[in-house]
Amino acid sequence: MGTSKYSPEFRADAVALYHSSAGGTYASVAKDLGVHHETLRTWVRDAEQAARPGAVEATAMEKENRQLRAWVKKPELKREILRRAAQHCAAETSW
């Protein structure tokens, strides 16, 4: 992932502008800001999720789960490589 071309302050202001515009659509507010409407929609969704009670704990737990899954995957991958190597060696050996 690269760096974002929009600062967190700009994103927060864009979300606030969307919420404060009565009857404003993602497309109309995004056009005024010069961003794509799906980008604004994503920012609004992320801000609303972050504002939910327990969102910080859920995010931390999701991050830990991703890390643990990656940690478990490494030995599984090593085991698979060794299994394939053993099969290959056994196929080439004709005793």
Backbone bond lengths (Angstrom), bond angles and torsions (degrees), N, CA, C in turn:
res aa  C-N    CA-C-N  psi(-1)  N-CA   C-N-CA  omega(-1)  CA-C   N-CA-C  phi
1 M - - - 1.441 - - 1.515 110.31 -
2 G 1.312 116.08 136.70 1.443 120.49 178.64 1.512 110.68 -89.92
3 T 1.317 114.80 -179.96 1.449 118.67 178.11 1.516 109.10 -79.88
4 S 1.308 114.99 149.22 1.453 120.79 -178.85 1.528 109.64 -77.65
5 K 1.317 115.14 146.24 1.458 117.27 178.19 1.521 111.70 -89.67
6 Y 1.348 116.49 -2.18 1.464 121.10 177.87 1.517 109.40 -115.30
7 S 1.324 116.24 131.87 1.461 120.81 -178.69 1.532 110.10 -73.67
8 P 1.322 116.77 158.11 1.469 119.59 176.66 1.530 112.29 -59.67
9 E 1.330 116.46 -33.36 1.460 120.08 178.67 1.531 110.72 -65.83
10 F 1.341 116.40 -41.77 1.469 120.27 178.39 1.520 110.06 -62.68
11 R 1.326 116.35 -42.92 1.466 120.61 179.77 1.529 110.77 -61.88
12 A 1.338 115.81 -46.20 1.465 119.79 179.98 1.521 111.02 -62.06
13 D 1.332 116.24 -40.87 1.468 119.81 178.14 1.524 110.87 -65.74
14 A 1.316 117.65 -38.39 1.466 121.21 179.15 1.522 110.83 -64.43
15 V 1.324 116.45 -41.83 1.473 120.58 178.08 1.520 109.87 -64.52
16 A 1.321 117.17 -43.87 1.466 120.94 178.58 1.525 110.81 -62.18
17 L 1.323 116.79 -40.57 1.464 120.32 178.50 1.521 110.88 -63.79
18 Y 1.329 117.24 -42.30 1.464 120.70 178.11 1.530 110.73 -60.70
19 H 1.342 116.00 -45.49 1.470 119.44 -179.16 1.526 111.99 -67.70
20 S 1.319 117.34 -30.57 1.467 119.65 -177.54 1.525 113.33 -85.67
21 S 1.327 117.90 -14.95 1.459 119.85 -179.31 1.527 109.23 -84.15
22 A 1.317 115.03 111.07 1.466 120.83 -178.49 1.524 109.20 -68.59
23 G 1.305 115.94 118.33 1.459 120.22 178.48 1.512 114.37 75.81
24 G 1.315 116.97 7.17 1.461 120.06 179.84 1.518 110.68 -75.13
25 T 1.304 116.02 140.01 1.455 120.59 178.36 1.521 108.58 -96.61
26 Y 1.338 115.02 164.81 1.463 118.69 175.81 1.521 109.82 -56.61
27 A 1.330 115.70 -43.48 1.465 120.50 -176.48 1.528 111.61 -63.01
28 S 1.333 117.02 -44.26 1.463 118.99 -176.99 1.523 112.12 -69.09
29 V 1.324 117.02 -43.09 1.467 120.06 179.52 1.526 109.93 -68.07
30 A 1.332 116.72 -41.94 1.467 120.35 179.86 1.523 110.78 -62.87
31 K 1.320 116.74 -38.90 1.472 119.88 178.97 1.527 110.36 -63.18
32 D 1.337 116.46 -41.45 1.462 120.40 178.28 1.531 111.78 -62.50
33 L 1.342 115.86 -33.82 1.468 120.43 -178.11 1.523 113.06 -87.75
34 G 1.326 116.26 -16.19 1.459 119.64 -178.65 1.521 113.32 81.13
35 V 1.345 116.37 29.31 1.462 120.80 176.49 1.519 108.72 -122.13
36 H 1.311 116.41 165.55 1.462 121.34 178.75 1.530 108.46 -74.36
37 H 1.325 116.83 143.98 1.464 120.05 -176.71 1.530 112.59 -63.23
38 E 1.327 117.89 -31.67 1.470 120.12 177.72 1.524 111.08 -70.58
39 T 1.318 116.77 -31.07 1.462 120.53 176.62 1.525 109.32 -64.82
40 L 1.324 116.38 -45.98 1.463 120.73 178.48 1.522 110.34 -63.31
41 R 1.315 117.79 -41.92 1.464 121.38 179.90 1.528 110.47 -60.16
42 T 1.325 116.32 -41.48 1.462 120.74 178.63 1.522 110.87 -64.34
43 W 1.323 116.83 -43.01 1.459 120.11 178.75 1.528 111.08 -61.63
44 V 1.328 116.68 -43.17 1.465 120.94 -179.72 1.525 109.83 -64.26
45 R 1.338 116.96 -44.95 1.468 121.17 179.63 1.525 110.49 -60.95
46 D 1.331 116.81 -45.46 1.463 120.67 -179.60 1.532 111.23 -63.33
47 A 1.319 116.75 -40.49 1.462 120.73 179.86 1.525 110.74 -66.53
48 E 1.323 117.02 -39.68 1.464 120.17 178.94 1.523 111.11 -67.80
49 Q 1.323 117.14 -38.16 1.468 120.11 177.53 1.522 110.64 -66.56
50 A 1.310 117.09 -39.48 1.466 120.95 -179.67 1.525 111.28 -68.21
51 A 1.337 117.03 -26.92 1.465 121.25 -178.22 1.527 112.36 -80.52
52 R 1.330 117.56 -14.78 1.465 120.10 179.91 1.517 110.40 -67.49
53 P 1.346 116.87 144.01 1.469 119.23 176.03 1.523 110.16 -62.20
54 G 1.300 116.12 136.70 1.458 121.09 179.40 1.507 114.15 82.36
55 A 1.318 117.96 3.02 1.463 120.93 -177.41 1.525 111.10 -66.54
56 V 1.314 117.09 -36.65 1.463 120.34 -179.08 1.525 110.01 -65.77
57 E 1.345 115.91 -43.33 1.461 119.51 179.44 1.521 110.35 -65.26
58 A 1.341 116.92 -41.35 1.464 120.40 -179.94 1.521 110.52 -64.07
59 T 1.315 116.59 -41.31 1.457 120.40 179.86 1.527 110.38 -64.39
60 A 1.318 117.17 -42.09 1.461 120.85 179.11 1.528 109.78 -64.72
61 M 1.326 116.20 -39.59 1.459 119.59 179.95 1.529 111.01 -68.08
62 E 1.338 116.89 -39.94 1.462 120.36 177.21 1.527 110.74 -62.99
63 K 1.315 116.74 -40.60 1.462 120.60 178.63 1.522 110.44 -63.41
64 E 1.332 116.36 -44.45 1.458 119.89 179.08 1.531 110.71 -63.56
65 N 1.334 116.95 -39.64 1.466 120.39 177.99 1.524 111.36 -61.93
66 R 1.328 117.40 -42.24 1.468 120.85 177.72 1.523 110.70 -61.58
67 Q 1.332 116.39 -42.88 1.459 120.52 179.88 1.523 110.83 -64.36
68 L 1.333 116.72 -42.02 1.458 119.85 -179.72 1.525 111.63 -67.40
69 R 1.324 117.25 -39.02 1.464 120.14 177.37 1.527 110.64 -62.61
70 A 1.327 116.88 -41.05 1.464 120.57 178.26 1.525 110.20 -65.63
71 W 1.324 117.13 -38.55 1.455 121.57 179.70 1.523 110.87 -65.34
72 V 1.330 117.20 -39.80 1.467 121.73 179.44 1.526 110.48 -71.59
73 K 1.298 116.92 -32.45 1.463 121.03 -176.29 1.536 112.12 -67.49
74 K 1.320 117.39 -32.37 1.468 120.39 -177.93 1.528 112.52 -59.29
75 P 1.349 119.53 -52.93 1.473 117.92 178.78 1.531 112.42 -64.04
76 E 1.328 117.01 -33.23 1.463 119.19 177.93 1.525 110.63 -63.76
77 L 1.312 116.62 -40.60 1.464 120.92 178.73 1.532 110.50 -65.96
78 K 1.320 116.32 -43.33 1.471 120.13 178.28 1.524 110.62 -61.18
79 R 1.332 116.76 -43.26 1.456 121.16 179.16 1.525 111.00 -61.60
80 E 1.330 117.22 -40.95 1.463 121.40 179.17 1.534 111.07 -65.00
81 I 1.322 116.69 -40.90 1.472 120.40 178.35 1.526 109.92 -63.21
82 L 1.331 116.73 -45.04 1.464 120.31 179.20 1.528 111.37 -64.31
83 R 1.323 117.60 -38.49 1.460 121.25 178.95 1.520 110.34 -62.93
84 R 1.327 116.39 -44.50 1.469 120.19 179.41 1.534 111.24 -66.05
85 A 1.321 116.41 -39.44 1.466 119.96 178.61 1.526 110.44 -63.77
86 A 1.329 116.50 -41.03 1.464 120.04 179.31 1.529 110.63 -65.08
87 Q 1.313 117.01 -40.76 1.465 120.63 177.94 1.526 110.51 -63.42
88 H 1.313 115.89 -42.35 1.468 120.32 -179.91 1.530 110.67 -63.50
89 C 1.328 117.09 -44.97 1.463 120.92 179.18 1.509 111.26 -64.62
90 A 1.312 116.61 -39.79 1.463 120.64 -180.00 1.521 110.81 -66.75
91 A 1.317 117.43 -35.10 1.476 120.96 -179.64 1.519 110.69 -70.80
92 E 1.321 118.30 -32.81 1.466 121.33 -178.93 1.508 112.76 -82.72
93 T 1.317 117.25 -20.41 1.462 120.80 -178.80 1.523 109.17 -87.43
94 S 1.320 116.37 121.77 1.470 120.17 178.11 1.522 108.33 -120.01
95 W 1.279 118.17 92.36 1.459 123.12 -176.80 1.466 109.84 -87.74
